[in-house]
Amino acid sequence: MDERKALVAQIRHFNRFYTRTVGLLDETLTQSAFTLTEARVLFELGHHSRPASAEIAGERGFLAGAFRLENGPAAAEIASQLRVDAAYLTRILRKFAGEGLTEARTDPADRRRRVLSLTSRGEAALARLQAAADQDTARLIESIPDDRLHELGDALRKAGELLGDPASENAEVTLRPHRVGDVGWVVQRQAQLYADEYGWSIEFEAMLAEIGADFIRNFVPGRDFCWIAERGSGEPVGAVFLVHLDDEVAKLRMLHVEAAARGLGIGKRLVAECVSRARACGYKRLVLWTNDILVAARAIYERAGFKLVSEERHHSFGKDLTGQTWELDL
């Protein structure tokens, strides 16, 4: 309980610092004509409006100021989303309508419902507001060195994830080559995950560290690879290695996916990248070693075309295990 109280105080302290730093206590936002609440309402209107049909979007496009059929939000939905008092929201919407920024029309799917959207003038106002906000935010981070920007990004993503931001859960996953620090991260994360999920001892971390050190020491550009899976704009959620054994045989090593990111097909993508790159590099065979307890990983390997060629019992990492060797002819 004391830890939770301390965290509450820390969050409130950060909120005070952040609102002061970015000027949220100013009368208007980014020296515009809009208050913070007005700007948020404008943003919701601009980002919840969409074309009524994909065909219209494809055929006519989205030319600036062009006529668009909209299924925008209703006022009650905006009030609920932003937790704004309905009467206050009504005054804001009346102001927007009077300035020609918004329009309301009957929802063709429910004629009792009035939906809202931005006019071309409203879209232009939103674009100016967003450009100004981007410039203010860019100034906020301009003193941070390039090699430390990812630290702030990681912290923001993690905060959003822990606090239930839907964007954190639905963010796009990309694969990138490894960079300095990534191999150490893989060793730490995979060791921790397997200790938590399977009770493996620190002996497993020692093996991972040896594999990682060998990869770095013996790395051959164009023959050895490590891919880091990232969600959103940079949160690492998985990894895999492809290392050469000789000119014809490569080995897939240290596949893992963070628990919070499973079910998104990341493991499948990482393995597919290994197989594709191994073929492109001219390897004739791809091999891997795993344990039968790793059911999800084995299923990915099998679907990718790997065949189980041998098994052996062993006592490692504090457990009695059955090791497996899998191979894929390329």
C-alpha positions in Angstrom: 0.0 0.0 0.0 2.9 2.4 0.8 4.3 1.7 -2.7 1.0 2.6 -4.3 0.7 5.8 -2.2 4.3 6.8 -3.3 3.4 6.1 -7.0 0.3 8.3 -6.7 2.4 11.1 -5.4 5.0 10.5 -8.2 2.3 10.6 -10.9 0.8 13.8 -9.5 4.2 15.4 -9.3 4.8 14.5 -12.9 1.4 15.8 -14.0 2.2 19.2 -12.4 5.6 19.3 -14.1 4.2 18.3 -17.5 1.2 20.7 -17.5 3.5 23.6 -16.6 6.2 22.6 -19.1 3.9 22.2 -22.1 1.8 25.2 -21.2 -1.5 23.4 -20.5 -2.3 26.0 -17.8 -2.1 28.8 -20.4 -5.4 30.4 -21.3 -5.2 29.0 -24.9 -3.3 26.1 -26.4 -0.2 26.6 -28.5 -1.0 30.4 -28.7 -4.1 29.5 -30.8 -7.6 30.8 -30.4 -8.6 27.5 -28.7 -8.6 26.4 -25.0 -7.2 22.9 -24.2 -10.8 21.5 -24.0 -11.8 23.2 -27.3 -8.7 21.8 -29.0 -9.5 18.3 -27.8 -13.0 18.5 -29.1 -11.7 19.7 -32.4 -9.3 16.8 -32.5 -12.0 14.2 -31.7 -14.2 15.6 -34.5 -11.4 15.5 -37.0 -10.2 12.0 -36.1 -13.5 10.2 -35.7 -15.0 11.4 -39.0 -14.6 9.0 -41.8 -16.0 8.3 -45.3 -19.4 6.6 -45.4 -18.1 4.0 -47.8 -14.7 2.7 -49.0 -15.9 3.0 -52.6 -16.5 6.7 -52.2 -13.0 7.1 -50.6 -11.4 5.2 -53.5 -13.2 6.9 -56.3 -13.2 10.5 -55.2 -10.3 10.7 -52.9 -9.8 13.2 -50.1 -9.1 16.4 -51.8 -8.8 19.4 -49.4 -12.2 21.0 -49.0 -13.9 18.4 -51.2 -17.4 17.1 -50.3 -17.3 14.0 -48.1 -20.0 11.8 -46.7 -19.3 11.5 -43.0 -20.4 9.1 -40.2 -19.0 11.3 -37.4 -19.6 11.1 -33.7 -22.6 12.4 -31.8 -22.2 15.1 -29.1 -23.0 12.5 -26.4 -20.2 10.3 -27.6 -17.7 13.1 -27.5 -18.8 14.1 -24.0 -18.3 10.5 -22.9 -14.9 10.1 -24.6 -13.5 13.3 -23.2 -15.4 13.2 -19.9 -16.7 16.7 -20.5 -19.8 18.2 -19.0 -22.6 18.0 -21.6 -23.6 21.7 -21.0 -20.0 22.8 -21.4 -19.6 20.7 -24.6 -22.8 22.2 -26.0 -21.4 25.7 -25.6 -18.2 24.7 -27.4 -20.1 23.1 -30.3 -22.3 26.2 -30.6 -19.2 28.3 -30.8 -17.7 26.0 -33.4 -20.9 26.0 -35.5 -21.0 29.8 -35.3 -17.5 30.1 -36.6 -18.2 27.7 -39.5 -15.9 25.0 -38.2 -18.4 22.2 -37.8 -21.7 21.0 -39.3 -24.3 18.5 -38.1 -26.4 16.2 -40.2 -28.8 13.3 -39.7 -27.2 9.9 -39.5 -28.6 7.9 -42.5 -28.4 4.7 -40.4 -30.4 6.2 -37.5 -32.4 9.3 -38.4 -32.9 10.1 -34.7 -29.1 10.6 -34.3 -27.3 13.8 -35.3 -23.7 13.3 -36.2 -21.0 16.0 -36.3 -18.1 16.6 -38.6 -15.6 19.3 -39.5 -16.1 21.6 -42.4 -13.2 22.4 -44.7 -12.6 25.5 -42.5 -12.6 23.3 -39.4 -10.1 20.9 -41.0 -7.8 23.8 -41.8 -8.0 25.0 -38.2 -7.2 21.6 -36.9 -4.3 21.2 -39.3 -2.9 24.6 -38.1 -3.4 23.5 -34.4 -1.7 20.2 -34.9 1.3 21.8 -36.7 1.7 24.2 -33.9 1.5 21.4 -31.3 4.1 19.4 -33.2 6.5 22.4 -33.2 6.0 22.9 -29.5 6.6 19.3 -28.7 9.7 19.2 -31.0 11.1 22.2 -29.0 10.4 20.2 -25.8 12.7 17.4 -26.8 15.3 19.3 -28.8 17.8 19.2 -25.9 17.7 15.4 -25.7 20.6 13.7 -27.5 19.6 11.5 -30.5 21.0 8.4 -28.8 18.7 8.9 -25.8 15.4 9.6 -27.6 14.4 6.0 -27.5 14.5 6.0 -23.7 11.8 8.6 -23.6 9.8 6.8 -26.3 10.1 3.5 -24.3 9.0 5.2 -21.1 6.0 6.8 -22.7 4.9 3.5 -24.4 5.3 1.6 -21.2 3.3 4.1 -19.2 0.5 3.9 -21.9 0.5 0.1 -21.8 0.3 -0.1 -18.0 -2.4 2.5 -17.8 -4.5 0.8 -20.5 -4.0 2.9 -23.5 -5.7 1.0 -26.4 -3.2 2.4 -28.9 -0.5 0.5 -27.0 -2.3 -2.8 -27.5 -3.1 -2.2 -31.2 0.2 -0.7 -32.3 1.8 -2.0 -35.5 4.7 -4.4 -35.1 7.8 -4.0 -37.1 11.2 -5.9 -37.4 14.5 -4.2 -37.4 18.2 -5.3 -37.3 19.9 -5.3 -33.9 22.0 -2.4 -32.6 24.2 -1.8 -29.6 22.5 -3.0 -26.4 20.0 -5.3 -28.1 21.9 -8.6 -27.4 22.1 -7.8 -23.7 18.4 -7.0 -23.7 17.5 -10.3 -25.3 19.6 -12.3 -22.8 18.0 -10.5 -19.8 14.4 -10.7 -21.1 14.6 -14.3 -22.2 16.3 -15.4 -19.0 13.6 -13.6 -16.9 10.7 -15.0 -19.0 11.8 -18.6 -18.8 12.5 -18.2 -15.0 9.0 -16.9 -14.5 7.2 -19.3 -16.8 9.2 -22.5 -16.5 11.2 -22.1 -13.3 14.5 -22.4 -15.2 17.6 -21.5 -13.2 20.2 -18.8 -13.8 22.2 -21.5 -15.6 19.9 -20.7 -18.6 21.0 -17.1 -18.5 24.6 -18.2 -18.6 23.9 -20.2 -21.7 22.1 -17.2 -23.3 25.0 -14.9 -22.4 27.5 -17.3 -24.1 25.4 -17.5 -27.2 25.1 -13.7 -27.3 28.8 -13.1 -26.8 29.7 -15.6 -29.5 27.2 -13.8 -31.9 28.9 -10.5 -31.3 32.5 -11.8 -31.4 32.0 -13.9 -34.5 29.5 -11.7 -36.3 29.8 -11.8 -40.1 27.8 -9.0 -41.9 25.5 -10.5 -44.5 25.7 -14.0 -43.0 24.6 -13.4 -39.4 21.5 -11.6 -38.3 19.5 -10.6 -35.3 16.0 -9.1 -35.6 14.2 -7.1 -32.9 10.4 -7.0 -33.1 9.1 -3.6 -32.0 5.6 -2.5 -31.3 4.4 1.1 -32.1 7.3 3.4 -32.5 9.9 1.4 -30.7 8.9 -0.9 -27.8 10.9 -4.2 -28.1 8.6 -7.2 -27.8 10.6 -10.1 -29.2 13.7 -11.2 -31.1 15.4 -14.0 -33.0 19.0 -14.8 -34.3 20.2 -16.4 -37.5 23.9 -17.4 -37.2 26.1 -19.2 -39.7 27.6 -22.6 -38.9 29.3 -23.0 -42.2 28.8 -21.9 -45.8 25.7 -24.2 -46.2 24.2 -24.4 -42.7 22.7 -21.7 -40.5 21.1 -21.9 -37.1 18.0 -20.2 -35.7 18.6 -19.2 -32.1 17.1 -17.4 -29.1 13.5 -16.9 -30.4 11.3 -15.2 -27.8 8.2 -13.0 -27.7 7.3 -10.9 -24.7 4.3 -12.3 -22.8 2.2 -9.1 -23.3 2.7 -9.3 -27.1 1.8 -12.9 -27.7 -1.1 -13.8 -30.0 -0.1 -11.1 -32.6 1.8 -13.5 -34.8 5.2 -12.0 -33.9 6.9 -15.4 -33.4 5.7 -16.5 -36.7 7.0 -13.4 -38.4 10.4 -13.7 -36.8 10.8 -17.3 -37.9 9.6 -16.5 -41.4 12.2 -13.7 -41.6 14.9 -16.2 -40.6 13.8 -18.7 -43.2 13.5 -16.1 -45.9 16.9 -14.5 -45.2 18.6 -17.9 -44.9 17.4 -18.8 -48.4 18.4 -15.4 -49.8 21.9 -15.9 -48.3 22.3 -19.3 -50.1 22.2 -21.6 -47.0 21.1 -25.1 -47.8 19.8 -26.0 -44.4 18.5 -24.3 -41.3 18.7 -26.0 -37.9 17.6 -25.2 -34.4 17.6 -26.7 -30.9 14.7 -26.4 -28.5 13.0 -28.3 -25.7 9.7 -30.1 -25.9 8.2 -28.0 -23.1 8.2 -25.0 -25.4 5.0 -26.0 -27.1 4.1 -22.7 -28.7 7.6 -22.3 -30.3 7.6 -25.9 -31.6 4.2 -25.3 -33.3 5.7 -22.2 -35.1 8.7 -24.2 -36.2 6.5 -27.1 -37.5 4.2 -24.7 -39.4 7.3 -23.1 -41.0 8.3 -26.5 -42.4 10.9 -27.7 -39.9 11.1 -31.4 -39.2 12.0 -33.0 -35.9 15.2 -35.1 -36.4 16.3 -36.1 -32.9 15.5 -35.9 -29.2 17.5 -36.4 -26.1 16.8 -36.3 -22.4 19.0 -33.9 -20.3 19.1 -32.2 -16.9 19.7 -28.5 -17.5 18.6 -25.2 -16.0 17.5 -27.0 -12.8 15.0 -29.2 -14.7 14.7 -32.6 -16.4 14.0 -31.7 -20.0 13.8 -33.3 -23.4 15.9 -31.5 -26.0 14.9 -31.5 -29.7 16.8 -30.8 -32.9 14.8 -29.5 -35.8 15.9 -29.0 -39.4 14.6 -27.3 -42.5 15.9 -28.0 -46.0 16.1 -24.8 -48.0 
